Amino acid sequence: MKDKIIVNGQDLLLDDLISIARKNAGIKISKESEPKITKSRNLVDKWVKDGERIYGVTTGFGALSNVTISGSDTKKLQKKILFSHAAGMGKTADEDVVRAMIALRINDFCRGNSGLRLETIEKLSQILNAGIVPVVPEQGSVGASGDLVPMAHLALVLIGEGEAFVEGQRMSGARALRKKTIKPLVLEAGEGLALINGTQFMIAHGCLALNDALNLCKHADIAASMSLETLMGTRSAFDPRIHAVRPHKGQIKAANNMFRITENSEIISSHKDCSKVQDAYSLRCSPQVHGASWDTFAYVDNVIKIEMNSSTENPLIFPESQEFLSGGNFHGQPLALACDFLSIAIAELANISERRVERLVNPQLSGLPAFLIKDGGLNSGFMIAQYVAASLVSENKVLSHPASVDSIPTSANKEDHVSMGAYAARKCRDIVANTEEVIAIELLCAAQAIDLFTNMKAGDGTLAAYEIIRTKVDYMKEDRLLSTDIAKVKQLLEGGSIVKAVEETIGKLY
């Protein structure tokens, strides 16, 4: 187990969450959170003892909130809510998503507004730190009363029910706990609802998608720079003066990146006196297009930071004033809109990248050998790589339709407006994966094109990217299995080694 990240519900960072989700870092509840948690729980116990009517603690749920639950049945209610709400379908959520869900849930609880026992939160931490990954079906949440369905599946393992993965092996929740010598928990009043009533399924997907999108945007700038050089484009469109008079932050960042990546390019210098006046939009306007995505990511990043460190249960306990308040912090609308916006911004990176791929492989547009291969006809070269990019871009267009514009009433119309944020977040990750493949194809094609300029040196950053790609994928002399090459470049992209090489050469990309 790696070092544990201390959480207090107030300042969890995206990088910390990625470490927990993907690098198996552990988690620890801060000392400052413990008295807040205990104080809230003591209030819940007092209210239950006094016969206070509290939604989800001493009442039923949703449209059944008018049904009062007797004191003797409050414990029974907690188990029943997990069973009744664990109705998810579809494929199992990825391990990094589930680990992120648990970490985010614990961080939420550390704010002391949930009314959970400290013992319950510590048990959840123990499960995460032991490497137990609950089986969470992806489908079933409408993103309104939180992510009730996926969170119920996650919480079942706490009480020795449901299923979990341990070291890649799927087993019952009871066996998973025994394997790690963890005793199952018996839930107390109000804990069932507190465990499942939050936005952590949405936010987990959103956090992972945003992290990958930020990585992807730098690669898009690198790929565009490589394509620009090999398509005999000009750097003048990246001149800082152009972007200073239309000062969108993202546009300025992208232009600055591309200006530095292509610096000292002999390829670009070789045609500075040619008759071509302007490059195609996919080259000339790449800072404007990429930059708009950069700015979208900044907006989403702000939403994510707020949501990561918020209380999203209902009811909420306020120990300072000794009150409980019923509200709607579980509603996923902020996340639904942000993830839909993020999806569109990522899809646009793929759209413009595919157009550059087309220019690279089309001899009428590039001036290079058809499909970037010698002996064309006998060899098809990168012809089908462009087909694949086009296919992925088309798929992204369908996935980019906003989920948040939809709403379907649930719970006998008690919950009459829902966010559909869970699906907005899920499909956002699909778009990221598709776009990574499109950018990987552009990087692969651009590297092939650079090899066709045998007597001229590429720009400083371009050359650094090219050299890393060539450590994994050789120049294509004749047709070979393209899917393997694309997959290798995608691995480089996901691992960040291309960006690292470029930044070591020209300085940090924004």
Secondary structure as a PSIPRED ss2 file (coil, helix, strand):
# PSIPRED VFORMAT (PSIPRED V4.0)

   1 M C   1.000  0.000  0.000
   2 K C   1.000  0.000  0.000
   3 D C   1.000  0.000  0.000
   4 K E   0.000  0.000  1.000
   5 I E   0.000  0.000  1.000
   6 I E   0.000  0.000  1.000
   7 V E   0.000  0.000  1.000
   8 N C   1.000  0.000  0.000
   9 G C   1.000  0.000  0.000
  10 Q C   1.000  0.000  0.000
  11 D C   1.000  0.000  0.000
  12 L C   1.000  0.000  0.000
  13 L C   1.000  0.000  0.000
  14 L H   0.000  1.000  0.000
  15 D H   0.000  1.000  0.000
  16 D H   0.000  1.000  0.000
  17 L H   0.000  1.000  0.000
  18 I H   0.000  1.000  0.000
  19 S H   0.000  1.000  0.000
  20 I H   0.000  1.000  0.000
  21 A H   0.000  1.000  0.000
  22 R H   0.000  1.000  0.000
  23 K H   0.000  1.000  0.000
  24 N C   1.000  0.000  0.000
  25 A C   1.000  0.000  0.000
  26 G E   0.000  0.000  1.000
  27 I E   0.000  0.000  1.000
  28 K E   0.000  0.000  1.000
  29 I E   0.000  0.000  1.000
  30 S C   1.000  0.000  0.000
  31 K C   1.000  0.000  0.000
  32 E C   1.000  0.000  0.000
  33 S H   0.000  1.000  0.000
  34 E H   0.000  1.000  0.000
  35 P H   0.000  1.000  0.000
  36 K H   0.000  1.000  0.000
  37 I H   0.000  1.000  0.000
  38 T H   0.000  1.000  0.000
  39 K H   0.000  1.000  0.000
  40 S H   0.000  1.000  0.000
  41 R H   0.000  1.000  0.000
  42 N H   0.000  1.000  0.000
  43 L H   0.000  1.000  0.000
  44 V H   0.000  1.000  0.000
  45 D H   0.000  1.000  0.000
  46 K H   0.000  1.000  0.000
  47 W H   0.000  1.000  0.000
  48 V H   0.000  1.000  0.000
  49 K H   0.000  1.000  0.000
  50 D C   1.000  0.000  0.000
  51 G C   1.000  0.000  0.000
  52 E C   1.000  0.000  0.000
  53 R C   1.000  0.000  0.000
  54 I C   1.000  0.000  0.000
  55 Y C   1.000  0.000  0.000
  56 G C   1.000  0.000  0.000
  57 V C   1.000  0.000  0.000
  58 T C   1.000  0.000  0.000
  59 T E   0.000  0.000  1.000
  60 G C   1.000  0.000  0.000
  61 F C   1.000  0.000  0.000
  62 G H   0.000  1.000  0.000
  63 A H   0.000  1.000  0.000
  64 L H   0.000  1.000  0.000
  65 S C   1.000  0.000  0.000
  66 N C   1.000  0.000  0.000
  67 V C   1.000  0.000  0.000
  68 T E   0.000  0.000  1.000
  69 I C   1.000  0.000  0.000
  70 S C   1.000  0.000  0.000
  71 G H   0.000  1.000  0.000
  72 S H   0.000  1.000  0.000
  73 D H   0.000  1.000  0.000
  74 T H   0.000  1.000  0.000
  75 K H   0.000  1.000  0.000
  76 K H   0.000  1.000  0.000
  77 L H   0.000  1.000  0.000
  78 Q H   0.000  1.000  0.000
  79 K H   0.000  1.000  0.000
  80 K H   0.000  1.000  0.000
  81 I H   0.000  1.000  0.000
  82 L H   0.000  1.000  0.000
  83 F H   0.000  1.000  0.000
  84 S H   0.000  1.000  0.000
  85 H H   0.000  1.000  0.000
  86 A C   1.000  0.000  0.000
  87 A C   1.000  0.000  0.000
  88 G C   1.000  0.000  0.000
  89 M E   0.000  0.000  1.000
  90 G E   0.000  0.000  1.000
  91 K E   0.000  0.000  1.000
  92 T E   0.000  0.000  1.000
  93 A C   1.000  0.000  0.000
  94 D C   1.000  0.000  0.000
  95 E H   0.000  1.000  0.000
  96 D H   0.000  1.000  0.000
  97 V H   0.000  1.000  0.000
  98 V H   0.000  1.000  0.000
  99 R H   0.000  1.000  0.000
 100 A H   0.000  1.000  0.000
 101 M H   0.000  1.000  0.000
 102 I H   0.000  1.000  0.000
 103 A H   0.000  1.000  0.000
 104 L H   0.000  1.000  0.000
 105 R H   0.000  1.000  0.000
 106 I H   0.000  1.000  0.000
 107 N H   0.000  1.000  0.000
 108 D H   0.000  1.000  0.000
 109 F H   0.000  1.000  0.000
 110 C C   1.000  0.000  0.000
 111 R C   1.000  0.000  0.000
 112 G C   1.000  0.000  0.000
 113 N C   1.000  0.000  0.000
 114 S C   1.000  0.000  0.000
 115 G C   1.000  0.000  0.000
 116 L C   1.000  0.000  0.000
 117 R C   1.000  0.000  0.000
 118 L H   0.000  1.000  0.000
 119 E H   0.000  1.000  0.000
 120 T H   0.000  1.000  0.000
 121 I H   0.000  1.000  0.000
 122 E H   0.000  1.000  0.000
 123 K H   0.000  1.000  0.000
 124 L H   0.000  1.000  0.000
 125 S H   0.000  1.000  0.000
 126 Q H   0.000  1.000  0.000
 127 I H   0.000  1.000  0.000
 128 L H   0.000  1.000  0.000
 129 N H   0.000  1.000  0.000
 130 A C   1.000  0.000  0.000
 131 G C   1.000  0.000  0.000
 132 I E   0.000  0.000  1.000
 133 V E   0.000  0.000  1.000
 134 P E   0.000  0.000  1.000
 135 V C   1.000  0.000  0.000
 136 V C   1.000  0.000  0.000
 137 P E   0.000  0.000  1.000
 138 E E   0.000  0.000  1.000
 139 Q E   0.000  0.000  1.000
 140 G C   1.000  0.000  0.000
 141 S C   1.000  0.000  0.000
 142 V C   1.000  0.000  0.000
 143 G C   1.000  0.000  0.000
 144 A C   1.000  0.000  0.000
 145 S C   1.000  0.000  0.000
 146 G C   1.000  0.000  0.000
 147 D C   1.000  0.000  0.000
 148 L H   0.000  1.000  0.000
 149 V H   0.000  1.000  0.000
 150 P H   0.000  1.000  0.000
 151 M H   0.000  1.000  0.000
 152 A H   0.000  1.000  0.000
 153 H H   0.000  1.000  0.000
 154 L H   0.000  1.000  0.000
 155 A H   0.000  1.000  0.000
 156 L H   0.000  1.000  0.000
 157 V H   0.000  1.000  0.000
 158 L H   0.000  1.000  0.000
 159 I H   0.000  1.000  0.000
 160 G C   1.000  0.000  0.000
 161 E C   1.000  0.000  0.000
 162 G C   1.000  0.000  0.000
 163 E E   0.000  0.000  1.000
 164 A E   0.000  0.000  1.000
 165 F E   0.000  0.000  1.000
 166 V E   0.000  0.000  1.000
 167 E C   1.000  0.000  0.000
 168 G C   1.000  0.000  0.000
 169 Q E   0.000  0.000  1.000
 170 R E   0.000  0.000  1.000
 171 M E   0.000  0.000  1.000
 172 S E   0.000  0.000  1.000
 173 G H   0.000  1.000  0.000
 174 A H   0.000  1.000  0.000
 175 R H   0.000  1.000  0.000
 176 A H   0.000  1.000  0.000
 177 L H   0.000  1.000  0.000
 178 R H   0.000  1.000  0.000
 179 K H   0.000  1.000  0.000
 180 K C   1.000  0.000  0.000
 181 T C   1.000  0.000  0.000
 182 I C   1.000  0.000  0.000
 183 K C   1.000  0.000  0.000
 184 P C   1.000  0.000  0.000
 185 L C   1.000  0.000  0.000
 186 V C   1.000  0.000  0.000
 187 L C   1.000  0.000  0.000
 188 E C   1.000  0.000  0.000
 189 A C   1.000  0.000  0.000
 190 G C   1.000  0.000  0.000
 191 E H   0.000  1.000  0.000
 192 G H   0.000  1.000  0.000
 193 L H   0.000  1.000  0.000
 194 A H   0.000  1.000  0.000
 195 L H   0.000  1.000  0.000
 196 I H   0.000  1.000  0.000
 197 N C   1.000  0.000  0.000
 198 G C   1.000  0.000  0.000
 199 T C   1.000  0.000  0.000
 200 Q H   0.000  1.000  0.000
 201 F H   0.000  1.000  0.000
 202 M H   0.000  1.000  0.000
 203 I H   0.000  1.000  0.000
 204 A H   0.000  1.000  0.000
 205 H H   0.000  1.000  0.000
 206 G H   0.000  1.000  0.000
 207 C H   0.000  1.000  0.000
 208 L H   0.000  1.000  0.000
 209 A H   0.000  1.000  0.000
 210 L H   0.000  1.000  0.000
 211 N H   0.000  1.000  0.000
 212 D H   0.000  1.000  0.000
 213 A H   0.000  1.000  0.000
 214 L H   0.000  1.000  0.000
 215 N H   0.000  1.000  0.000
 216 L H   0.000  1.000  0.000
 217 C H   0.000  1.000  0.000
 218 K H   0.000  1.000  0.000
 219 H H   0.000  1.000  0.000
 220 A H   0.000  1.000  0.000
 221 D H   0.000  1.000  0.000
 222 I H   0.000  1.000  0.000
 223 A H   0.000  1.000  0.000
 224 A H   0.000  1.000  0.000
 225 S H   0.000  1.000  0.000
 226 M H   0.000  1.000  0.000
 227 S H   0.000  1.000  0.000
 228 L H   0.000  1.000  0.000
 229 E H   0.000  1.000  0.000
 230 T H   0.000  1.000  0.000
 231 L C   1.000  0.000  0.000
 232 M C   1.000  0.000  0.000
 233 G C   1.000  0.000  0.000
 234 T C   1.000  0.000  0.000
 235 R H   0.000  1.000  0.000
 236 S H   0.000  1.000  0.000
 237 A H   0.000  1.000  0.000
 238 F H   0.000  1.000  0.000
 239 D C   1.000  0.000  0.000
 240 P H   0.000  1.000  0.000
 241 R H   0.000  1.000  0.000
 242 I H   0.000  1.000  0.000
 243 H H   0.000  1.000  0.000
 244 A H   0.000  1.000  0.000
 245 V C   1.000  0.000  0.000
 246 R C   1.000  0.000  0.000
 247 P C   1.000  0.000  0.000
 248 H C   1.000  0.000  0.000
 249 K H   0.000  1.000  0.000
 250 G H   0.000  1.000  0.000
 251 Q H   0.000  1.000  0.000
 252 I H   0.000  1.000  0.000
 253 K H   0.000  1.000  0.000
 254 A H   0.000  1.000  0.000
 255 A H   0.000  1.000  0.000
 256 N H   0.000  1.000  0.000
 257 N H   0.000  1.000  0.000
 258 M H   0.000  1.000  0.000
 259 F H   0.000  1.000  0.000
 260 R H   0.000  1.000  0.000
 261 I H   0.000  1.000  0.000
 262 T C   1.000  0.000  0.000
 263 E C   1.000  0.000  0.000
 264 N C   1.000  0.000  0.000
 265 S C   1.000  0.000  0.000
 266 E H   0.000  1.000  0.000
 267 I H   0.000  1.000  0.000
 268 I H   0.000  1.000  0.000
 269 S H   0.000  1.000  0.000
 270 S C   1.000  0.000  0.000
 271 H C   1.000  0.000  0.000
 272 K C   1.000  0.000  0.000
 273 D C   1.000  0.000  0.000
 274 C C   1.000  0.000  0.000
 275 S C   1.000  0.000  0.000
 276 K C   1.000  0.000  0.000
 277 V C   1.000  0.000  0.000
 278 Q C   1.000  0.000  0.000
 279 D C   1.000  0.000  0.000
 280 A C   1.000  0.000  0.000
 281 Y H   0.000  1.000  0.000
 282 S H   0.000  1.000  0.000
 283 L H   0.000  1.000  0.000
 284 R H   0.000  1.000  0.000
 285 C C   1.000  0.000  0.000
 286 S H   0.000  1.000  0.000
 287 P H   0.000  1.000  0.000
 288 Q H   0.000  1.000  0.000
 289 V H   0.000  1.000  0.000
 290 H H   0.000  1.000  0.000
 291 G H   0.000  1.000  0.000
 292 A H   0.000  1.000  0.000
 293 S H   0.000  1.000  0.000
 294 W H   0.000  1.000  0.000
 295 D H   0.000  1.000  0.000
 296 T H   0.000  1.000  0.000
 297 F H   0.000  1.000  0.000
 298 A H   0.000  1.000  0.000
 299 Y H   0.000  1.000  0.000
 300 V H   0.000  1.000  0.000
 301 D H   0.000  1.000  0.000
 302 N H   0.000  1.000  0.000
 303 V H   0.000  1.000  0.000
 304 I H   0.000  1.000  0.000
 305 K H   0.000  1.000  0.000
 306 I H   0.000  1.000  0.000
 307 E H   0.000  1.000  0.000
 308 M H   0.000  1.000  0.000
 309 N C   1.000  0.000  0.000
 310 S C   1.000  0.000  0.000
 311 S C   1.000  0.000  0.000
 312 T C   1.000  0.000  0.000
 313 E C   1.000  0.000  0.000
 314 N C   1.000  0.000  0.000
 315 P C   1.000  0.000  0.000
 316 L E   0.000  0.000  1.000
 317 I E   0.000  0.000  1.000
 318 F E   0.000  0.000  1.000
 319 P C   1.000  0.000  0.000
 320 E C   1.000  0.000  0.000
 321 S C   1.000  0.000  0.000
 322 Q C   1.000  0.000  0.000
 323 E E   0.000  0.000  1.000
 324 F E   0.000  0.000  1.000
 325 L E   0.000  0.000  1.000
 326 S C   1.000  0.000  0.000
 327 G C   1.000  0.000  0.000
 328 G C   1.000  0.000  0.000
 329 N C   1.000  0.000  0.000
 330 F C   1.000  0.000  0.000
 331 H C   1.000  0.000  0.000
 332 G C   1.000  0.000  0.000
 333 Q H   0.000  1.000  0.000
 334 P H   0.000  1.000  0.000
 335 L H   0.000  1.000  0.000
 336 A H   0.000  1.000  0.000
 337 L H   0.000  1.000  0.000
 338 A H   0.000  1.000  0.000
 339 C H   0.000  1.000  0.000
 340 D H   0.000  1.000  0.000
 341 F H   0.000  1.000  0.000
 342 L H   0.000  1.000  0.000
 343 S H   0.000  1.000  0.000
 344 I H   0.000  1.000  0.000
 345 A H   0.000  1.000  0.000
 346 I H   0.000  1.000  0.000
 347 A H   0.000  1.000  0.000
 348 E H   0.000  1.000  0.000
 349 L H   0.000  1.000  0.000
 350 A H   0.000  1.000  0.000
 351 N H   0.000  1.000  0.000
 352 I H   0.000  1.000  0.000
 353 S H   0.000  1.000  0.000
 354 E H   0.000  1.000  0.000
 355 R H   0.000  1.000  0.000
 356 R H   0.000  1.000  0.000
 357 V H   0.000  1.000  0.000
 358 E H   0.000  1.000  0.000
 359 R H   0.000  1.000  0.000
 360 L H   0.000  1.000  0.000
 361 V H   0.000  1.000  0.000
 362 N C   1.000  0.000  0.000
 363 P H   0.000  1.000  0.000
 364 Q H   0.000  1.000  0.000
 365 L H   0.000  1.000  0.000
 366 S H   0.000  1.000  0.000
 367 G C   1.000  0.000  0.000
 368 L C   1.000  0.000  0.000
 369 P C   1.000  0.000  0.000
 370 A H   0.000  1.000  0.000
 371 F H   0.000  1.000  0.000
 372 L H   0.000  1.000  0.000
 373 I C   1.000  0.000  0.000
 374 K C   1.000  0.000  0.000
 375 D C   1.000  0.000  0.000
 376 G E   0.000  0.000  1.000
 377 G C   1.000  0.000  0.000
 378 L C   1.000  0.000  0.000
 379 N E   0.000  0.000  1.000
 380 S C   1.000  0.000  0.000
 381 G C   1.000  0.000  0.000
 382 F C   1.000  0.000  0.000
 383 M H   0.000  1.000  0.000
 384 I H   0.000  1.000  0.000
 385 A H   0.000  1.000  0.000
 386 Q H   0.000  1.000  0.000
 387 Y H   0.000  1.000  0.000
 388 V H   0.000  1.000  0.000
 389 A H   0.000  1.000  0.000
 390 A H   0.000  1.000  0.000
 391 S H   0.000  1.000  0.000
 392 L H   0.000  1.000  0.000
 393 V H   0.000  1.000  0.000
 394 S H   0.000  1.000  0.000
 395 E H   0.000  1.000  0.000
 396 N H   0.000  1.000  0.000
 397 K H   0.000  1.000  0.000
 398 V H   0.000  1.000  0.000
 399 L H   0.000  1.000  0.000
 400 S C   1.000  0.000  0.000
 401 H C   1.000  0.000  0.000
 402 P C   1.000  0.000  0.000
 403 A H   0.000  1.000  0.000
 404 S H   0.000  1.000  0.000
 405 V H   0.000  1.000  0.000
 406 D C   1.000  0.000  0.000
 407 S C   1.000  0.000  0.000
 408 I C   1.000  0.000  0.000
 409 P C   1.000  0.000  0.000
 410 T E   0.000  0.000  1.000
 411 S C   1.000  0.000  0.000
 412 A C   1.000  0.000  0.000
 413 N C   1.000  0.000  0.000
 414 K C   1.000  0.000  0.000
 415 E E   0.000  0.000  1.000
 416 D C   1.000  0.000  0.000
 417 H C   1.000  0.000  0.000
 418 V C   1.000  0.000  0.000
 419 S C   1.000  0.000  0.000
 420 M C   1.000  0.000  0.000
 421 G H   0.000  1.000  0.000
 422 A H   0.000  1.000  0.000
 423 Y H   0.000  1.000  0.000
 424 A H   0.000  1.000  0.000
 425 A H   0.000  1.000  0.000
 426 R H   0.000  1.000  0.000
 427 K H   0.000  1.000  0.000
 428 C H   0.000  1.000  0.000
 429 R H   0.000  1.000  0.000
 430 D H   0.000  1.000  0.000
 431 I H   0.000  1.000  0.000
 432 V H   0.000  1.000  0.000
 433 A H   0.000  1.000  0.000
 434 N H   0.000  1.000  0.000
 435 T H   0.000  1.000  0.000
 436 E H   0.000  1.000  0.000
 437 E H   0.000  1.000  0.000
 438 V H   0.000  1.000  0.000
 439 I H   0.000  1.000  0.000
 440 A H   0.000  1.000  0.000
 441 I H   0.000  1.000  0.000
 442 E H   0.000  1.000  0.000
 443 L H   0.000  1.000  0.000
 444 L H   0.000  1.000  0.000
 445 C H   0.000  1.000  0.000
 446 A H   0.000  1.000  0.000
 447 A H   0.000  1.000  0.000
 448 Q H   0.000  1.000  0.000
 449 A H   0.000  1.000  0.000
 450 I H   0.000  1.000  0.000
 451 D H   0.000  1.000  0.000
 452 L C   1.000  0.000  0.000
 453 F C   1.000  0.000  0.000
 454 T C   1.000  0.000  0.000
 455 N C   1.000  0.000  0.000
 456 M C   1.000  0.000  0.000
 457 K C   1.000  0.000  0.000
 458 A C   1.000  0.000  0.000
 459 G C   1.000  0.000  0.000
 460 D H   0.000  1.000  0.000
 461 G H   0.000  1.000  0.000
 462 T H   0.000  1.000  0.000
 463 L H   0.000  1.000  0.000
 464 A H   0.000  1.000  0.000
 465 A H   0.000  1.000  0.000
 466 Y H   0.000  1.000  0.000
 467 E H   0.000  1.000  0.000
 468 I H   0.000  1.000  0.000
 469 I H   0.000  1.000  0.000
 470 R H   0.000  1.000  0.000
 471 T H   0.000  1.000  0.000
 472 K H   0.000  1.000  0.000
 473 V C   1.000  0.000  0.000
 474 D C   1.000  0.000  0.000
 475 Y C   1.000  0.000  0.000
 476 M C   1.000  0.000  0.000
 477 K C   1.000  0.000  0.000
 478 E C   1.000  0.000  0.000
 479 D C   1.000  0.000  0.000
 480 R C   1.000  0.000  0.000
 481 L C   1.000  0.000  0.000
 482 L H   0.000  1.000  0.000
 483 S H   0.000  1.000  0.000
 484 T H   0.000  1.000  0.000
 485 D H   0.000  1.000  0.000
 486 I H   0.000  1.000  0.000
 487 A H   0.000  1.000  0.000
 488 K H   0.000  1.000  0.000
 489 V H   0.000  1.000  0.000
 490 K H   0.000  1.000  0.000
 491 Q H   0.000  1.000  0.000
 492 L H   0.000  1.000  0.000
 493 L H   0.000  1.000  0.000
 494 E H   0.000  1.000  0.000
 495 G H   0.000  1.000  0.000
 496 G C   1.000  0.000  0.000
 497 S H   0.000  1.000  0.000
 498 I H   0.000  1.000  0.000
 499 V H   0.000  1.000  0.000
 500 K H   0.000  1.000  0.000
 501 A H   0.000  1.000  0.000
 502 V H   0.000  1.000  0.000
 503 E H   0.000  1.000  0.000
 504 E H   0.000  1.000  0.000
 505 T H   0.000  1.000  0.000
 506 I H   0.000  1.000  0.000
 507 G C   1.000  0.000  0.000
 508 K C   1.000  0.000  0.000
 509 L C   1.000  0.000  0.000
 510 Y C   1.000  0.000  0.000
